[in-house]
Amino acid sequence: MSATVKRYRVMAIISGIMSLLLWFVYMPVKYLFDVPDLHSAIVWIPMVHGYLYPLYILTAISFSMKARWPLMKMLGLILAGTLPVASLIAERRVVRRYS
């Protein structure tokens, strides 16, 4: 169980950071500011986030099954990865309870 918690913890932190970068760096630059050079410099953010989020989902499912959580709680953990700070909050709660 310890290895599963560590995997979830790493993916939740990475997913949270990438989500913060997506929402508060990439989106404002793309939609609010007209700076093509800056946009081309940060175009990697949504691509990396797009590859890492499915890994977060798989890790959350793996942890939820190992912890024998009900389906609704598992869905809550998966959906926590969609909001910028929610995966970081969920990670803290999981680590506090299962470590």
C-alpha positions in Angstrom: 0.0 0.0 0.0 2.9 2.3 0.7 4.2 2.2 -2.9 0.7 2.9 -4.2 0.4 5.9 -2.0 3.8 7.2 -3.1 2.8 6.7 -6.8 -0.5 8.6 -6.2 1.3 11.3 -4.3 3.8 11.9 -7.1 1.2 12.0 -9.8 -1.2 14.2 -7.8 1.5 16.8 -7.2 2.7 16.7 -10.8 -0.9 16.9 -12.1 -1.7 19.8 -9.7 1.4 21.7 -10.8 0.6 21.1 -14.5 -3.0 22.1 -14.0 -1.9 25.4 -12.3 0.4 26.1 -15.2 -2.3 25.4 -17.7 -5.0 27.6 -15.9 -2.8 30.4 -14.8 0.0 30.7 -17.3 -1.0 29.1 -20.6 -4.7 30.1 -20.7 -4.2 33.8 -19.9 -1.3 34.1 -22.4 -3.3 32.4 -25.1 -6.7 34.1 -24.6 -6.0 37.5 -22.8 -2.6 38.7 -24.1 -1.5 39.0 -27.7 2.1 37.9 -27.4 2.8 35.2 -30.1 6.4 34.7 -29.0 5.4 34.0 -25.4 2.6 31.7 -26.6 5.0 29.7 -28.7 7.4 29.4 -25.8 4.7 27.8 -23.5 2.9 25.7 -26.1 4.3 22.6 -24.4 2.2 23.1 -21.2 -1.1 21.7 -22.6 0.7 18.8 -24.3 2.5 17.7 -21.2 -0.7 18.1 -19.2 -2.6 16.1 -21.7 -0.2 13.2 -21.4 0.1 13.3 -17.6 -3.6 13.6 -16.7 -4.5 10.1 -18.0 -1.6 8.8 -15.9 -3.0 10.6 -12.9 -6.4 8.9 -13.6 -4.8 5.5 -13.7 -2.9 6.1 -10.6 -6.0 7.3 -8.8 -8.0 4.3 -9.9 -5.1 2.0 -8.8 -5.0 3.6 -5.3 -8.8 3.6 -4.9 -9.0 -0.1 -5.7 -6.1 -0.9 -3.4 -7.8 1.2 -0.6 -11.2 -0.5 -1.5 -13.0 2.8 -1.9 -16.5 2.9 -3.3 -17.1 4.1 -6.8 -18.3 7.6 -5.9 -15.2 8.3 -3.8 -13.0 7.0 -6.6 -14.8 9.4 -9.0 -14.2 12.2 -6.6 -10.5 11.5 -6.5 -10.4 11.4 -10.3 -12.3 14.6 -10.6 -9.9 16.3 -8.1 -7.4 16.3 -10.9 -9.6 18.6 -13.0 -9.4 21.6 -10.7 -6.0 23.4 -10.2 -5.6 22.9 -6.5 -8.0 20.0 -5.8 -5.5 17.3 -6.6 -3.1 18.8 -4.1 -5.7 18.9 -1.4 -6.8 15.4 -2.2 -3.1 14.3 -2.1 -2.7 15.8 1.4 -5.8 14.0 2.7 -4.7 10.7 1.2 -1.2 10.9 2.6 -2.4 11.9 6.0 -4.8 9.0 6.2 -2.8 6.2 4.6 0.8 6.9 5.5 
